[in-house]
Amino acid sequence: MQTRAHHPFESISHSHPERERPQGAAAGGARPETAHRQPAATIAFHWGTVIAIVAGVVAVYLRDVFEDKAARALLLDLHRQLGMLVLLCVPLRQLVKYIAGHRQFSADMSALLRWAARLSHVVLYSLLIAIPLIGWAVTSAHAVDLRLFGLVPLPGLVTPDSDLADELADYHAWVAYLLMGFVFLHALAALWHHYVLRDPVLVAMLPKRAHRSLSADRPETRGEPALAGSSKTASD
């Protein structure tokens, strides 16, 4: 039986060891279909946020297709509501992560790479908060009343000012482009984990059907020996 050697940086990199369980520990008492997956709530928030972002981007670009003012206003309002949904999802996802835990599937990575991954997540979450807040400020500067899901009135973040609204709109767009760049890098990193490192980081965040399909690409699921240095034990 092969066991994972203790990493000298492990105690530093895991600020909540009881919450961020290494792959081997998570797999030990879990069923095969759940051993290599993040908690269902975490997966739901992850892909819910992705869908909200994509739908928000599509809505704002579709406005250029329509000339009808009612349709344009509807799409803009949809864009705003989806932005508010993303803003809500960020703290709720962190709460779910704290309650349900977060499984660590990249324990074999160097400490430098793990800290780089953590930093990239901090940047992503910061952008996911900043973009809706700037959009909210743009709405306030245009003197438009914003209601969460059309029900809860939200306060204005800035005083009405058309020049400020135009300036904030530019910031909103540029920060959104920056987010798209980080999302692209995030996706590349997930593919690198799956096809180069051959670890479960990517499949752990996929819905069940996609999880079963991509899990077949990993050597241990095909009955092949795991890569040397893997944190997964030979008996798993």
HELIX and SHEET records of a PDB file:
HELIX    1   1 GLU A   10  SER A   13  1                                   4    
HELIX    2   2 GLN A   23  GLY A   28  1                                   6    
HELIX    3   3 PRO A   32  ALA A   35  1                                   4    
HELIX    4   4 ALA A   40  LEU A   62  1                                  23    
HELIX    5   5 LYS A   69  ALA A  100  1                                  32    
HELIX    6   6 ALA A  111  ALA A  141  1                                  31    
HELIX    7   7 SER A  162  TRP A  192  1                                  31    
HELIX    8   8 HIS A  193  LEU A  197  3                                   5    
HELIX    9   9 VAL A  203  MET A  205  5                                   3    
HELIX   10  10 LYS A  208  SER A  215  1                                   8    
HELIX   11  11 PRO A  219  ARG A  222  5                                   4    
SHEET    1   A 2 LEU A 146  LEU A 148  0                                        
SHEET    2   A 2 VAL A 152  LEU A 154 -1                                        
END                                                                             
